[in-house]
């Protein structure tokens, strides 16, 4: 069983940055691909980025890869999402998730989810 707790969301002006954190309880954290998703009101949950268990491979959605960066620290059981050059359309609840599927890119492949952290970008 994996428990995930996100933090770091908040209100930021357009063009600003935030760093989201996700703390994981898994004893074998490095076995899991970790991903970030987001969901805006009235929209479906959207893939943001994923990183392999070792952290050696990662990727992000094409529309976000130039501004958002995923990373992890297996020694601390942490995964991060750096959000730069934020836009109002980035406003959403951001979720951390864990999967045993290598570099899973779809939400249905993730077995463990955090409660989410709200990111609001003002214009």
PLY file of the C-alpha trace (Angstrom):
ply
format ascii 1.0
element vertex 123
property float x
property float y
property float z
element edge 122
property int vertex1
property int vertex2
end_header
0.00 0.00 0.00
1.22 3.47 -0.89
0.00 6.66 0.68
0.67 9.95 -1.04
0.36 13.46 0.34
0.79 16.52 -1.87
1.73 20.00 -0.76
2.97 23.25 -2.20
-0.08 24.48 -4.06
-1.40 27.99 -3.70
-2.28 31.24 -5.42
0.29 32.70 -7.78
0.28 35.42 -10.40
0.68 34.60 -14.08
4.34 34.14 -14.91
5.16 32.94 -11.43
6.45 29.59 -10.20
5.49 26.94 -7.70
7.09 23.73 -6.55
4.72 20.94 -5.67
5.85 18.15 -3.39
4.51 14.68 -2.82
5.48 12.57 0.17
5.13 8.82 -0.23
4.82 6.19 2.47
5.91 3.21 0.35
8.75 1.12 1.72
9.81 0.28 -1.82
9.28 3.72 -3.28
11.85 3.26 -6.00
9.76 0.46 -7.53
7.08 2.89 -8.58
6.77 5.17 -11.52
5.46 8.44 -10.13
3.27 10.79 -12.03
1.54 14.11 -11.75
-1.92 14.78 -13.11
-4.19 17.79 -12.94
-7.90 18.40 -13.13
-9.56 21.72 -13.77
-13.23 22.33 -12.93
-15.49 20.71 -15.49
-12.59 19.00 -17.26
-11.17 15.49 -17.30
-8.07 14.58 -15.37
-5.01 15.37 -17.49
-1.55 13.82 -17.53
1.24 16.24 -16.64
4.46 14.27 -16.19
5.93 10.93 -15.11
9.27 9.72 -13.82
10.69 6.22 -13.59
11.43 4.51 -10.31
15.14 5.26 -10.49
14.55 8.78 -11.70
16.69 8.22 -14.77
13.86 8.65 -17.25
11.07 11.17 -17.25
8.75 12.92 -19.61
5.98 15.48 -19.61
2.98 16.27 -21.75
4.01 18.15 -24.86
1.99 21.21 -23.91
3.78 21.49 -20.56
7.27 20.05 -21.02
8.89 23.44 -21.56
7.53 24.82 -18.29
7.03 21.89 -15.92
9.70 19.53 -14.57
9.23 16.37 -12.55
11.90 15.02 -10.22
12.22 12.63 -7.31
14.41 11.92 -4.31
14.21 8.23 -3.44
16.21 8.69 -0.27
13.43 10.93 1.04
10.49 9.18 -0.63
9.60 12.42 -2.36
8.52 13.46 -5.82
8.36 17.05 -7.02
6.80 19.07 -9.79
8.38 22.41 -10.64
5.91 24.73 -12.32
7.37 27.73 -14.13
5.87 30.49 -16.25
2.44 29.68 -14.93
-0.64 30.69 -16.87
-4.25 31.11 -15.74
-5.14 27.97 -17.70
-2.82 25.99 -15.42
-5.33 26.50 -12.61
-6.34 23.05 -11.41
-6.06 20.52 -8.64
-2.74 18.73 -9.07
-2.50 15.07 -8.07
0.46 12.88 -7.34
0.08 9.23 -8.30
2.04 5.97 -8.19
2.12 3.11 -10.67
3.91 -0.19 -11.08
3.73 0.30 -14.85
6.92 1.75 -16.25
6.45 5.41 -17.21
2.68 5.09 -17.22
1.05 7.96 -19.03
-2.62 7.31 -18.40
-4.50 7.72 -15.16
-6.05 4.24 -15.38
-2.57 2.74 -14.96
-2.02 4.43 -11.63
-3.05 2.57 -8.51
-2.29 5.12 -5.82
-3.40 8.71 -5.59
-2.96 11.63 -3.27
-5.73 13.97 -2.24
-4.54 16.75 -4.52
-3.27 20.28 -4.04
-4.93 23.35 -5.54
-2.97 25.61 -7.85
-4.62 28.89 -8.79
-3.01 31.25 -11.26
-4.35 34.78 -11.42
-4.08 36.95 -14.52
0 1
1 2
2 3
3 4
4 5
5 6
6 7
7 8
8 9
9 10
10 11
11 12
12 13
13 14
14 15
15 16
16 17
17 18
18 19
19 20
20 21
21 22
22 23
23 24
24 25
25 26
26 27
27 28
28 29
29 30
30 31
31 32
32 33
33 34
34 35
35 36
36 37
37 38
38 39
39 40
40 41
41 42
42 43
43 44
44 45
45 46
46 47
47 48
48 49
49 50
50 51
51 52
52 53
53 54
54 55
55 56
56 57
57 58
58 59
59 60
60 61
61 62
62 63
63 64
64 65
65 66
66 67
67 68
68 69
69 70
70 71
71 72
72 73
73 74
74 75
75 76
76 77
77 78
78 79
79 80
80 81
81 82
82 83
83 84
84 85
85 86
86 87
87 88
88 89
89 90
90 91
91 92
92 93
93 94
94 95
95 96
96 97
97 98
98 99
99 100
100 101
101 102
102 103
103 104
104 105
105 106
106 107
107 108
108 109
109 110
110 111
111 112
112 113
113 114
114 115
115 116
116 117
117 118
118 119
119 120
120 121
121 122
